[in-house]
């Protein structure tokens, strides 16, 4: 990957659908990775399988490099238009300079 467009003096945000490769993207210089795909499991018992398949299924995570991953459950559904044991969400991120 060409790192020339990653600016170390700015916040570098990556939108990557599946919550994979966070460690690799962090080491490239991305400060925040925004992901989804899991729908938080969408309905029971898929929630349980989702937790087995994905290390990060929903929420905000910080690694030792001070980089962040946010995995949203999303607003919709996949295949079956239903949710059970998970919530839809719209995420608003407030970034502040420290």
N, C-alpha and C positions, 0 to 999 in steps of 0.2 A: 504494500500500500504506500502510495506517495504521501509522505508526511509534510510536504512543503506547504500545504494549505492549512495545517494546524498551527494556530498562533498561540505561543506559550503566554502571551500577555493578555489574552482574552479567555472567556469561558467557552470551551469547545463542547458542543452538545451533539450527540449522535442519536438519531431515531432509528432503532434496529428492531424490527417486528418481534422476533423471538428473544427471550432473555438469555441468550448464549453469548459467549466470548467476551464477557465483561472484563475479565482479567487482561485479555489481549488488547481490547480497545482502550482500557485505562493506561496500559503501558505505552500505547501509541500517542497518548496525550489527550484523550477525550476525558473531560471532567464529569460529564453527566451522560448516562445512557438511558434513553426512554424506550421502554419495551411494553409489550402486551402479550398477545397470542394465547395466553393460558385461560383467559376469561375467569380467573380465580377458581377454575374447576367447573364453573357454570352450574352444575347440579350434582346432588349426591347420588351415587357414590363416586362420580368422576372427580370430585374434590380430592378424595383419598388417592386416586391414581395419579392425578396431577401433581400431588405432593411427592410421589415417588419418581415421576418422570422429570420434574423440573426442580432445581435447587431453589429457585426464586419464583414463586407463583403470584405474589401480589405484595405491594408495599414498597417502602423506601429502604435502601441498604447503602451502607458506607463501607469501603474497604480500607486497608492499612495505608493506602496512598492518598486517602482523603478524597477519593473519587466516588461518585454516586451512581446507583442504578435505581430507577423507579419502574416497577411493573404494575400497570393498571389492569383492573378487571374489565375495563371498557364499558360502553353503554349498551352494546347489543348482545347478541348471542350467536352461536355457531350451529348450523344445521337445525336443531330443535329450537323454536322460538320460546324458550322458557329459561328460568333461573330458579334454583332451589338450593339454599344454603350458601349462596353468594349474592353480592349486591352489585348493581351497576354503579359506575362512578364516572364523573368528569373531574379530571385532575387539573388544578390550577397551581402552578409553581411560581412562587415569589423568590426571585433571585436577588440577593443583596451583596454588595461589595463589602468584603471584610479586610 
